[in-house]
Amino acid sequence: MDAGEKSPMEVVVLLLAGAIGTGVLVLPKAMAAVGYGTMVGLLSVGCLISATTTWMLLMAVAAVKAEAGQCNLKSQLIETDGQGEVQLTKKPFSLNYAQLLARATSERVAMVLDFMLIFYAGGAVVTYFLFVADFVQHLSFWPECLTVNKTILLMAAITYPFTLFRTVGKLAKLSSLVLFSISFLTFGIWFRAPSAVETRSSPVSAAHDVDKVGMVLCICIYSFVWHTNAVGVAQELYNPTPARCLAISVGATSLLALFYGFIAFGGYWSWGDQVGDSIVRMYDADDPLFTAIRLSLTASLIIATIINVFPLRESCINLVGKVVAGYDPSMTARAGWSFGVIAVAACTAIAYPTVVKIISLLGGTVGPFVAIIWPTVISKMVLSEGWWRVALAVLLPVSLYMNLAALGFLGSAIN
């Protein structure tokens, strides 16, 4: 299918591919910090917030597409057929997150979002490189000469060619591998759980250490953030009716929450308080099941990296466009931008390898803006004034709480 002709299920898969990444791997450790009952509540909050704000973005994109359809002459190019005849051909519909925010607010506010997206998407790509390097380093057959830093550079080189497409829609078929990988990981954790529980030295509890709730909520929200890619994915949806947008938002977030709940509890039940920063690291390097899981996760995180490079690249281009009027880079120039952002992310991963701190900081500072504040602001395009004020009153305090927790003003960090 071409752009704008994807089915709801294909859009769900694309959203999941952009969300299922490094956040899921630290969820068992997050559950160990607060208990399984508290964690279920925090995952439910993250799911509800993400479903609401994703629906806001999908509806806003649908509204802009409908407006473009009502102004056909503005969205058409005049061409000649070589015989002097004039033909009208449609210009491809294109919209990114910052452009959508600019429609709802102003160009200056959109510039703030572009800076945030560069920081957030760039940080996400950094964590992907770190986890992929960790996965392959625990493969029994991985060459010893390929150290962690060399592995990060190798993964960056593998990733780069796949970012040369103009839009993310070309990756729809590859994205299904992400769902397979997360299903495979869930199966592996529960399959090995009985033997792991026998050696567990610490109990599991429903609730404890409420002082860490704020940081765990930051991780939960981070795990549900696909908003940096949602606007681009929303453009791929055929016939974006309100019912379809609602079904995609609720269905995708609910499916994601289900996977997260099983993985978090399975890991916590297996290892208790001893669970590490990455649940995959808890299993032996020569375990054949987890060797296959590591390979599968490596492939899926490379795909997630590719998907997240697209909004990162477009944000960089948008910022240049604010300075250089009419800046519209060619495909060759876009390839250069892709190379630049991947190179910077790889170098950052080498310089700052602390994964949990990166995820907590991203989830609690930029995450609330990307996943809560800006979608709520944009929703003014599709909500009545009364409902929009209700959304602000409910969601903005949650964002403030997360900001304060991430910066260390509320609660304590996860060790």
N, C-alpha and C positions, 0 to 999 in steps of 0.2 A: 504493500500500500504506500501511496505517496504521503507527503506531509499533509496533515489535516484529515486523514482518512483512516486513522487507527481506531480499533474497537476499544470499548471500555477495558476489557481484559488486558489488551496490549499496553494501555496507558497505566494500568495498575502495576504491571510487570516493570515498566520503565521507572515508575515512582519507587517501587521496592528496590530496584537495582541501585538507585541513587541513595537510598537510606540505609540498607543493610550493609554495614561496614564495620568499622572498628568499635563503635559503641557497644555492639552486641557482645563483644569479647570480654568486656569489663563488667558486664551486668552481674555475673555471679559474685564478683568481689563487692560490687555495690550492694547486693542483697545481703552478703555476709556482714556488711557494715551496719545495717538497720533492721535485719530480720525479714523473713519471707512475707509476713502479713503486711508490714509497712511498705515493703517493696511492691507488692501487688497494688496497693493503693496509689503509690507514686506512678507506677506504669499506667494505671487507669487514668490518672490525671494527665499524663503525657499523651496518651491515646486520644482523650477527649479534646484536648487543646489542639493537637495536630489535625484531627479530623475537622474541627471547626475552621481553623485558619487555612487549611488546604482547600476546603469548600469555598472560602472567601476568594482565594486566588483563582480557582477554576471558574467561578462565576464572573469574576472581573475580566478574565481573558475572554470568556464567551461574550460578554457585553461589548468588548472592544472589537471582536471579530464581527459581531452583528452590526455594529456601527460602520465598520469597513465595508460590509456587504451592502449597506444602504447607500454608500457613496461610491458606487462602482467607477465613476469617471475619475475619482481621486486615486483609485487603486489600480489604474490601468496605464499601460505604456502605449504610445502611438508608434507603430512600425509600418514599414512599406514592404510589399511583397516582391519588389524588384521590377514591377511594371507600372509603378506610380499609384497603385491602389493602396489605400490606407486601411490598416487593420488594427484592432484593439486587442491587446493581450494582457491578461491579468498579471500584476506584479505579485510575487510571492509574499504571503502574509508573514511578517516577522515582528516579534515583540519579546523583550527580555524583562526581567524583574524590575530593573531600575527605570526602564521606559514606562512600565505600568505604574510604578510609584509616582513618576513625574506627571502622569495624566491625572492622578488623584491629588497631587500636592503641587510641587514645583521642581524645576530642574536642579535647584540647589539642594533640596532634600534628597533627590535621586543621586546626587553626587556622594552624599553621605553613605547611602546604601551601597554604592559601588565600592567605596573604600572598605566598608564592612564585609562585603562579599569577597573581596580580594583577601582580607584577613581570614575570614571564616573558611571559604572553600580552599584557600591555600593551606590552612591548618589541617583541614580534613585530609587533603592529599598527603601532607606530611605524615599523619598517623597511618594512612594506608601503606606508605612505603615502609614505615617502621614495623608494622605487623607482618607484612609480606616477607620482609627480611628475616624476621623472627621465625616465621613458619618454615622457610626453606633451610634456615640454619639448623633446625631440629630434624631435618631429613637425614637418615643414616647414610645416604649415598651422595649427599651434597659435598662438592669438593672443598677441602679445607683451605685451599688457596683463595677461595671466594669469601672473604671476610664480610662482616655485616655492612661496612661502608661500600665495599665493591659490589655487594649484592643489591644495595639500594640504587647504585648507579646503573647496574644491569637492568633492574626493573624499570627504571626511568627510560632506558633505551628501548625496551620492549613496548612500553606504553605509548611512546611518542607517535609512531606511525598511525595509530588508530584515532588520534585526535585531529587528523587532517580533513575529516568530513566537515561540511559546512554546518550541519545540524545534528542533534543527538538522536533524531529519529532513525538513522541508519543502524543504530545499535539495538533496536527492539528485539531482534531474534537472539542476539548474544546475551541479552539481559536475563533471559530465562535461566541461564546457568547460575545466577545469583540465588534464585529460589531453590534450585537443586542443592546448592552448597549449604544454605542455611538449614534445609531439611536434613541433609546428610549429617551436619554438625549436631543437630538436635537428636537424631537417632544414635549417633556415636556416644554422646554424653549419657543418654539413658541406658544404652546397651552395656556400657562399662560401669554404670552406677553401682550395681550390687557388689562388685568386687572392690570398688573404691570405698564404699561405705564400711566394709569390713575392716579397713585399715585407718579409717577416719579417727582422729584423736580428739576432736572437739564436737560438742553438740550443735544442733541447729535450733533456732528459736524464732518465734513469730515476730517479736519486736524487742529491740534493744538499741541503746545509743542514739536516742532521738536527736542528739546534738549534730549528727551527720546527715540529717534529713535534707537540708538545703543542698549540700554537695551532691547527694544521690539524685535529687530532683534535677539538678543541672545535667547529670549524666543521662538521665531518662529523656529529658527534652532533646539533648544532643542526638540520642539514638533515634528520635522520631523526626529529625530535621531532614526533609527532602525539598524544602521550600526554595533553596537556591536553584533547583532544577525544575521545580513544579511549573513555573510559567512557560518554560520552553516545552515541557512535556504536554502541558494543557493545549498548546497549539496543534498537537498531533491528533487530538480527539475529533472524531467525526460526529457531527450533530450534537454539540455540547448543550443539551437541554438541562434544566435545573435538576430533574430526576437523575440523569446520568452523572452529573457532577456530584450530587449527594451520594449516590451509590458508590462511586469511585472513592470519594473521601472517606466514607465510613468503612467500606469494604477493605480498602488498602490498609488503613490504620488498625483496624480490628485484626486483620491477618498478621500484621507486623507485631502487634501486642501479644498475640497468641504464641508466636514463635519466641518472642522475648521472654515471656513468662516461663515457658518450658525450659529454655536454655538457662535462665537465671536460677530457677529452682533446682534443675538437674545438677548444675555445677555446684551450687551451695550445699545441696543434700549429699553430694559425693565427697566433698572435701572440707566442708565446714569453714571455719575461720582461716584455714591454711590455703584457701584458694588464692591463686596468684593474679597478677595484673591481666594476664590473658589465660582464659580457661583452657585453650589448646595446649599451653605450655605444661599443664599438669600431667600430661600423658607421655609415656615413654617414646623416645625417638624411634625405637624399633617395633612399636605397635603397628601392625599392618593396617588396622582400621583407621587409626589417626594419621598414618602416613598418607592414605588416600584422602582423608579429610583435609589435611594441610595442603595437598596439591589442589584440591577443589576450591578451598578458600583463597589460595593464591591466585587462581584464575579469576574468581569472582571479584576479589579486591582490585585486581588490575582493571577489570571492567568498570567497577565503581570509580576508580581513579580517572579513567577516561571520561566517564560521564560528568564527573565534577570539574574536569578541566574546561569543559565548554562554557559554563557560566563564569568561571574565573577569567578565561580569556576574553569573553565579551565585556566583562566589567572593566578590564584594562583598556579595551578598545573604546568603550564609552567615555572613560575619563580623558583619553587623548582627544576624542571628538569634541569634548567641551572646550578644549584649548585650540584645536585645529578645526575650524569650521568645515563641515562637509567631509570629514575624514571617513572614508569607506574603504578599508583595506582589501586588497586582492586576496585570493586564496594563498598565494605565496607569502604575503605579509602575515596572514592569519597563521600559517605554518610557523613563521618566525615567532609569533606571540606564544603559540603552543609550546615551542621549544624553550622559550624564556621562562614561562611559568613552571614548567616541569623541572627545569634545571634549578631554579630557585628553591622549589619544594624539596628536591632531592638533597641539596646542600644544607637546607635547614634541618632536615631529618638527621643528617650526619652530625650536625652541630648540637642539636637539642633532642636527645633520644628518650626523654621522659614522657611516656605515652599518657598515663592517667592524669598527670597535671595538665597536659595540653588539652585533653578532652574536657576536663572539669572547667578549665578557663574558657574554652570556646563555648561550651554549653551554657555557662552562666553569664557571660558578658555579651558576646555578639549573638549567641543563640536566641535569647529572648527577643532581640530586635528582628532577626531574620524570620523566626518562626511564629512570633506573637504580635509585636508592635506594628511592624510595617504591613502585614496582612490585614490587621485590624484597621489601620489607617486607610488602606486601599478599599476595604469593604464598604466605605462610604459611597462608592460607585454603585453598589447593588443593594444596600440596606436602606431602610427608611431611617429618618433622623433619630427616632426614638430607639429603635433596635441598635443602631450604631452607638449611641451613648451607653446603652446597657453593656454592649461588648467592651467598650473602653473601660467602664467601671469594674467589670469582672476580670479582664485580662491584664490590664496595666499593673495592678498591685502584684500579680503573680510574677510579672517581669521584674519589677523592682526588688522583690524578695530574692529572686535568683541572682540578680546583679550583686546584691549585698552579700549573699552567701559565697559566690564565686570569688569575690574580692577579699574575703576573710572577715567581714564585719559581723556576720551571723554564723553561728555554729562552728564546726571544726572540719578539717580536711580528712580524707580517707588515706590511711597509711598504706 
